[in-house]
Amino acid sequence: MVEIAKGLSHELKLIILDEPTSSLTIGEARHLFRVIRRLASQNISVVYVSHRMAEIFEISDRITVLRDGCVTGVRKTSEVSAGELISLMVGRELSFEPDVRRAAKDAKVALEVKDLEAERVAGANFKLRYGEILCLAGLLGAGRTETCEAIFGARPITSGSIAVDGRELYPKSPADSMAAGISMLPEDRKDGGLFMDFTVAENMAAATLEAYTRKGLLSTADMQAMARRYVEALRIATPSIDREVRNLSGGNQQKVLLAKWLAREPRILIVDEPTRGVDVGSKADIYRILRDLAEQGLALLVVSSDLPEVLALAHRIAVMADGRIVGELDAAEATEIGILELAASSAGITGKAA
């Protein structure tokens, strides 16, 4: 918000906003939209870059679509559908409808968290079954990321318990959780997930180096063979596995990060903000990958601030507020308003959710 205020502090004729809501709460985004409308009413031009379809239709008058550096279409917002816009963006039909597949009701519990307390986590309780996608939803600061970090051993636990396959786990570091079959994709892939100056292959192997090491030497042939498999399986668009990952798009960087942790063959996968800053085509690919992983029997714990994404991905939704699970919803019966009202009322926020 300070960065946006800095941009507004000049006498403007044109302002360019590149993914301005990626780090904003819902309330902050609503306020930003009011500011943008006021600027437009004052004959100031606004160029707004976003991957979020709902934002595009809400805030824009005209849409220019780019793909691979070329303009594929220009449309008046009032005259284009979401389906047509997606086709212009990715060149193929995509679906973001909820997945009807579900884990069996008697599926084995993979992860059980009881009265978990850590910094900004005040007694979280939930179960996650194999073949299930459980989404943690809530407002910014609800403790979702912190809960995942505590489970992964990246945040000290002060009390409570974690059990994997019924066996208690007290992780002192991520290595302990990794040894128990847990992998985690962090919220910020650039700062916490990838080595931006390393190649695609080197990043994919970073969490499994012991598998490619022989007598203290790295076997690049084995590492590269693994990388080629994941490039094909995850549809990663890269001219080479020797390409530095900083030169890939956000969506392909996220797929490289996913490959890095899937290479460990985890039983439990934690994914924090799986599609933040990725294009709509990569978003559809990541949805497909996560759903297929659940179908293959993995247990997935997903954190997302994008409520349509929560409703599209989740089998079950656990809503957090003030570091606690304040309610659980079956995704088939949940709504955005219902999630927000539960999160806001439990966090002590008055007024109707919008």
N, C-alpha and C positions, 0 to 999 in steps of 0.2 A: 504494500500500500504506500510506503514511503517512496519507493521507486516510481510508482505511478504519479504520486503527488509532485515529484521532481519534474516529471515530464509535463505536467499541467501548469507548472509555475511560470512558463514562458508565454509570450504572446504568440498564440498558435494560429497557423493556417491549416496544418496537417499534423495528426498524431498517429503513429504506428504502434499498435499493441500486439506483441507476439506472445501468444498463450498466456494472457494476463491472469487468468483465473486458476492456473495450475497449482498455486500454493495458497489460494484464498478459501475461506469458509463460504458456506452458502450465503450467509448474510452479507459478507464483504462483496461477493460477486454481484448480489442484487444491488448493492449501493453503487458498484462500478458501472453497472448497466444504466442506472439513473444518471450518472455523470456523463456517460457516452451520449445518451439521448439529449441531454442539455447542450453538450458541445455541438451536436448535429443541428439542433434548433438555432444555434448561433452561427450557422454557416461554416463551421469548422469541419474539415474532412477527416474521416477516421478510417484507417486501414486496420482491420481486425483479423489476426491470424489465429485459427483454432482448429483442433481436430474434433471438438465436441459438437455433435450434430444439433443438440437442443439449443446450444448457445447461438449457433449460426442462424437458425431459423428465428430465434427470439430477437437478436440484436441487429441483423443486417437488412439493408435495402436491396443489395445486389451481391451476387456471389461469383467470384472468379475461381475456377478449379485448376489446380496445378498437379501434374503427375510427371515425374522424372524430368523436372525442369521445364516442362512445356505446358502451355494453357490448353486444357482439353474442353473447356466450355465456360461461357458467361451466361448467367441466368438472373432474372429478377426473382427475388426470394419468394414473392407471392405467387409465382408461376411455376415453381419447381417442386417436385416431391422428394422425399428423403431417398426413395429408391433410385430415382434418376440421378440424384446428386452422388450417391454411392457408386453407381455405375461409371460416372464421369471420373470419380476419384481413383477407382481401382481397376476399371475395365472388366469387371465381372459382377454377377449378382451375389450379394451377401445376405446372410440371415442372422439376426440377433435375438431370435425368439428363444424363450427358455427351453432347456433340454428336458425332454420327458423322461429320460433314463434316471433311475434312482437306485441307490444302494438297497440291498435287502434289509428288511426291518430287523432281522436277527443277525446282521453283519457284526463281526467282532469289533469291539472297541479298540481302536488303535492308540488313542491319546485321551487321558483323563486328567483334568486340572481341578484341584480342590483347594478352595480358600487361598489362592495364590496371591502373595503380597510381595511387591517390589516397589521401587520408586515409580510413582504415578499409577500403580496397580494396587487396588485396595480390597482384594478378596474375590478374584475371578474364579468362576466355577463353570465348567462345561465338559462335554464328552464329544469325541470325534470318532466316527466309525470308518472302517476301510470301505472304499468305494464311494465315499461321501465328500461333497464340497460344502463346508461350513464357512459362511461369510461372517466376519466381524464388522458390524455397521455401527455408526455413531457419529457424533459431532467431532470437530477438530478438538484434540485434547482429551478425548474420552478414555485414552489409555490402550487403544488397540495395538499400536506398534510396540508399545512398552511391554504388553503382555506377550507378544510374539518373541520379542528379544529375550525376555526372561525364560521362556520355554527353550529357546535356542542357546541359552548360556551366555548371551551377550549383555545381560543385565543381572546384577546380583539379586538373588531371592532372599527375602527376609523371613518369610514363613509360608506355610502351605505345602502342597505336594504336587508332583507331576508323575504320572505313571504312563509308561509305554508298554503295550501288550500286557498290562497288569503288573509290570515290574516297576518299582519306584525309581525315579531318576532325579538326581540332585546335581544338575550341571554346574560346574565351576567355570566352564569356558565352552565356546562353540564346539571344541573338539569332543567334549563329552556327549553333547547332543548328536553330533555327526556319527559318533560311534554307535549310538542307539538307533540310528536309521532315520534321523531328521535332517532335512535340508531346508535352507531358507533363502529366498530372494529378498534383499532389502528394498526399502522404499525408494532410495536414491541410487540408481544403478551406476551413476558416474562417480559418486563419492564413496559409496560403500559396497559396490558390487563388481565393477570391472576395472582392469588396468588399461586405461585408455590408450597408452602408448604401446601396448602389447598387441600381438596378432590375434585373429579369431581363434586359431588353434591353441595358442598359448593361454588365452583366457579360458577356453573350454577345459583345459587340463589343469587349471590352477588349483582346484579343490581335490584333485586325484593324482597328484604328482607321483605318489608312491607306486601307483599302478604302472607307470611308464619309466621307472627308474631301475636300472640294472647295474649293480655294483657301484652305486654312486653316480652313474652317468644316465642322462635322460635319453630315452629311446624316442627320437623324433618320428621314426616311421610309425610306431604304434600310436603315438599321440596324433599324428596327422590322419591316420586311418579312422580313429574315433571321431575326429573333427569332421571329416567328410561324411560320415554316417549321419551326424546330427545336422549338418548343413542341408542334407537331402531330406531327412525326416521332418525337420522343422521349417522347411522352405525358407532358409535364410538367404537373402539376396546379397551376395558378395562375389566379386570377380575372382577371389582366391581366399583360401584359408590362411594365407600369409598376409592378408590385408590387415592394417592396423584398425582396431575396432573403433577408434575415434572417427574414422572415415565412413562408417555405416550410418544409416538412418536410425532414429530412435527406436523404431519397431524392431529392426534387425539387431540392434544392440541388446534389446530386451530378450530376444530369442537366444542370443549368444549366452546371456546370463542364465537363462533357463537351461540351456544345454550344459553349462558348467556344473549346475547342481544336479541335473538328471544323470550326469555321468557317474555320480556316486551311487546310483540305483537306490534311492531312499524309499522307505515305506511310508513316511509322512513328509509332505511337502508344504512349507509355509510360504505364501506368496503375498508380499506387501505391495499394494497398488500395482497390479499386474500390467495395466495398460496406460499408466500415466505418461503423457507426452509421446504417444505412438499414433500413427495414422490409422484410419478406419479399416484398411485392409489388414494391417498387422493385428489390429484388435480382434478382428474376426478369426484370424489364424490362432491367436493366443487363446481365445475362447475354445476353439476346436481342440487345441492341444490339452488344455486343462480338463475339458470334459472327457477326452479319450483316456487321459491318465486315471481319472476317477473310474471309468468303465473298466480299466485294466486292474483296478483294485487298490490304487493308492488312496491314502487319506489326505485330503487337501484342506488346509486352513488358509482362507483368503481374506485380506483386508482391502477394502475399497471405499473411497469417498464418493464414488459415482453410483448413485442409487439405481439407475437403470441397469448398470452393470451387476450390482448385487442381485437384483431380481432376475437377471438373465442367467447368471452363473450358479447361484446358490441352490442347494437342495434344502438347506436349513439356514436360518439367519439368527445370530446371537447379537443383540443390541447392547452396546456398552455406554455407560455414562459414569463419570467420576471414578474410573478404574474398576468398575463392577459390571457384571452381566446383569442387566435389568429386565431382560425378557428374551424369549426365544419365539421365532415365528417360522411356520412352514412357508417356504418360498412360494408355493402354489397359491397360498391365500394372502400373502403379504402385499402391501401397497407402499409407495413412496411416502404418502402422508402418514400411514400407520407407523412406519419406521421412525419418521421424524418426530411424530408426536410422542412416541415412547421414549426416544432419546432426549428430547427437549424437556419433557415433563419430569423425567427422572434426574435430569441435570439441574432442575430448579429454574428453568427458563419459562416465563409466563408468556401467554399469547398463543394464538393458533399457529401451527406450522404452515409454511408456505413454500 
